[in-house]
Amino acid sequence: MPRLSVEERDAFLGEPGVVMRVAVVRADGSPLVTPIWFAYEDGAIYFTPREKSEWFSCLRRDPRVALCIDEQPLPYRKVLVEGQAELVHDVGEDARWRDRYRRIATRYVGTDAAEAYISNTIDQPRGLYRVVLDRAHVKTWRMPVEGERGMGIWHDRYYVPGTEF
């Protein structure tokens, strides 16, 4: 599959409304995947778990994450990230990063609804995490677009010997 250029990746990660799935590790070693809102700023993916969420406690114990950001319509752009989530602001520091929280919410519900959402949830303590892409393992791909070859796009390991393109 064709990879996204850095410019294509950054543009995709900046598009409004694209949901991210964050995978964390529970104490018993089992995975937990949660769809969430995020923002891509300054070369990092920022996200904000509520204090009472299961995945926040998982991150506190083990900061390893896998992130999946993709889309349903063609060209099926995908960004997969494996790395360490860094706690930028802990619970109780919400006022210090509320503008970033506002930008995250605005990406998904617009300005007015974001303000209402923040007002309605301001009493719910949160943390702010980030994954810096330059310090993570990042894979991207998309389906071929018009003018690109449609066969032979997968890695060789996916084809049986003798496959002709």
N, C-alpha and C positions, 0 to 999 in steps of 0.2 A: 504494500500500500504506500502511496506517496506520503511523505512526512510533511507536516506544516513547517514553513519557514518560521524563524523567530518572530518576524513581523506578523505573519498570519496567526501564529499562536497567541501573541499578545493582543491582537485585535479581537480574536475569538473570546479570550478570557475577559475582555473588557465589555463584551456585549451584554446588554441588560436581559434579565430574565432566565439566564442559563443556570440551572441548579447543579450543585456539586453533591456527590456522595462521598462521605468521609468514612473510612474503615479504621477501626481501632481494635485493640486486643483487650478482651475481658480478663479478669484475674484468673479464670480457669483456662485461659488460652484460646477460647472460642472467639470468632470474629463478631463484630457488631458494626453494621453499616447504617448510616443515617443520612437522608437527603437534607441538605441545608443551603442557606444563602451564603454568599461569599463576596469578596471584592478582591480584585487583582490590582495592586498598587505597589509601586517602588520595587518591582521584581519579586513580589511575594504575594501569596494567597492568604488573605485574612478571613477568619471566621470566629464566631462567637457563641460558645455553648453557655446555656444557663447553668447556674450553680447546681441545680437539682437534677440535671440530665445525667443519665447513665454514662454517656460517652465523655462527659467532662471528668468524671471520676476515673474513667479508663485512661484518659490523657494525663491526668495527674500522676498516675501510677506508672504509665509506660507511654512516652511521647511518640512512639512509632505510629505513622499513619500511612494509609494509601488513599489517594484522592482520585476520583473519576469525574471528569467534566466532559460531557458529550452532548450531542444534539440528535434529535430524531429525523429531521428532514435532510435530504442530500445537501452537501456531500458527506454527511455523517462525520463531522469533525470530532476528534477525540483527543483529550489530553489526560494522561495518566501520570501521577506523581507519587513517588514513594520516598519518604523521608522522615525527618524529626519535626514535630510540631513544637514551636517555641512559645511559651506563655509570655506575652508581651505586657499584658496588664491583668492582674489578678482581680478576683471579686473585691468590690469595695472601691475600685479605681475607675468606675464607669464614667464619671464626669470628665476624666482626663482624655477619654477617647470617644466621647459621644458623637463628635463630628464624623468620625469614621463609621460608627454604627449607623448614623443617619445616611451616609453615602451607600452603605450596604443595603439598607431597607429601601432607599429610593430606587435602586437598580431593579427592584422586584415589584414595587407597588406604586411608584410615583411619589412626588413631593408631598402632596396633601395627606395621602394615606400613610406615608412613612412617618410624618409628624404625629398622626393619630396613633400609629402603632407604637412609637417611642413613648408617647404620653401614657398609653394603656399598659405598657410593660416596664416602665421606668423603675418600678419597685421590685423587679425580678433581677436579682444579682447575676452578673455574667462575668466571664473572663474573655480576654481577647487573645487568640492564638494566631500564629502565622507560620507558613512554610516558605522559606526562601528558595526559589527555584534553582539558583546557582549552587545551592548546597544539597540538592535532592536529585534523585534519578527521575528524569522526565522522558516520557515517550509520547509522541504525537502521530496521528495519521488521519487520513481522510480518503474517501473514495475518489477515483479519478474524475476530473472535470472534463468538459468538452475539449477535444483536441488531444487528450492524453490517452495512451494505450490502456485498454480495459483488461487485457489478459496479462498474466505474469506479474501481477501487482503484489502478490503475497510473498512472504519469505520463502526461499527454496524448500525449507523443511515441510511446508504444507502441501507440496506437490509430490505425487508418486513419480518414481524414476521413469523417464521416457516421455513425460508430458511435453507436448509441443505448443508453442505459443504462436 
